[in-house]
Amino acid sequence: MITAYFKFERLSDGLRMAHKIRSAARLDCIGYAGNSTNIERLKNTKGHLAVYPSPCREVVRSNPKRRAEVCLTNGNNITSLFQDFSNQELFNFAWGDYASDGLLFLVNNDYTQIECFVLANTARIVESQFDRFIDGGFDAEIERLRATARPFFNY
């Protein structure tokens, strides 16, 4: 069961300037639904919840055969985005974990929009839930969460 939803997006130049956000790579949470204290505690002192898509080779120290291409950071590594680059139909789906939570992602091709779906306390089995995700097993929950999403911060 998906317990929380977070939608991250690159803000327009005007919004970034108005809120003194210098990084063009930064993705801000523009909507959320449900509850995830693990993810919500990542917000900064201004109340923004933001992540930065980064090349894992610059952040994660592990065997390159087991390392994802992209990870999400915010000063620290939050999670890697494990994707299947061998199958073009699955490129926009990813999985990862943070703290004890499993994370499922929908990403666009240039990583300027990322939807994060939290499965509480499933970090150890999230890869198996990924199959259910790509097969549409969470579609009804995802649509319900998207429909009930509210702003995380009023930009």
N, C-alpha and C positions, 0 to 999 in steps of 0.2 A: 504494500500500500504506500502510495506517495503521500508524505506528510507535509511537504512544503514545495513551493515553486518560487523561483527567482528569475526575473528577466533582466539581463544585462545588455546594455546598448551603448554604442559610442554616441555621446551627446553632440549636438550641433556646435559649431564654432562659437555662436552667440551665447549659448548656455554655458559652455566651458569658460568663456571670458567673464561672464556675469558672476560665476561662482569661483573664479580664480583657480581654475583647473588648467594646469599648463600642459599636461601630457595628452597628446592626440591618440595614444594607444590605449588609454584608460577606458574601461567599460563600466558604466554606472548602473546600479540596480534601479530600474524605472518602475518595476511592478513586482509584487509578491503576493502570495496567498499561503495559508497554512502557517505552520510554526516550526522553526528550526533554530534553537538557541545556539547551536554550533556555528552556523553560517552567520546569524545575526550579530554574534559577538565580534565579527570581523569589521564592523563599521568603524569609521574613523571618528575623531573628536567633533567633527562638524555634523555627524549623523549620516554621512554618505556611506554607502556600501559599494565598494568599487573593486574591480579585479583588472589585472593586466595579462593578456595573452602573451606568453614569452616562449622562446625556443627552450626546450628542456635541456639541451646540451649545455646551456649557459647556467642552469640552475640545479639540475639533478645530477648527482654523482652516482652512476650505476652503469652496469654493463649496457652498452649501446643496443644490444639485441633485445633488452628488456625495457628500454626507455621509450617513452612516448615522444612524439615530435614537438607537441605543444603542451605547456602547463599554464595554470593560472596562478598568479602571484599577487601579493599586495605588500611587498616588503619581505615577505617570507613565501615559501612555496606552499600553496594551498592544496593543489591536486594536479596530477597529470591528466591530460585528455587522451585516453586510449581510443584510437580510431582504427578502422580497417581501411587502409589506403589501397588495398588490392581490389576492392569492390567499390566502384563508383557510386552504386546505389546506397551504400552504407556510409559514405564519407561524412555526411552531416550528423551522424550518430556517434556519441562517445560515452565513455564511462570513466569513473574515478572514485576516489573516496576522500573523506575529510573527517578527522577524529574517528568516531565510531560509525559514521553515516556513509551509506553508499550514495553515489551521485550519478545520475543519468543526464546526458546533455543532448540538446539539439543545437548545432552551430551552423552559421552560414559559411559560405566559401572563403570569405576574407576575415573571419573572426571579429566582425564588428557587431554581431548580435549573437548572444548565447542564452539559451534557456536552460536552467538548471532545475532538475527534479530531485528532491531529497527523499531517500528511503531510510528512515531512522534505524540505527543499529543494524545495518546490513553491510557494513564495510567488507566483511569476510565473504559475503556471497553475492556482491553486486555484479560480478562478471556473469553469473548465471541469470541474474535478473535482466541483464542487458539483452539476452536472447528474447525474453518476453517483451521487452521494450521495442526492439526492432520488428517483432512480429505483430505489433499493434495491441498487445495485451494491456497496456496502460492508457490507450487512447481515450476512453470515457473519462478517466480520472484527470487526464491532462486537459481535456476540454472544459471540465468543471472548474479546475484551478485557474485556467486562463480567464474564464468568464467571471470569476470572483476576485481576480487580482486587483489590488489597490496600490497607489503609489507608495514606494518605500520612503522617498524624500520628495518634497515639493520643489522642483527646480524651476 
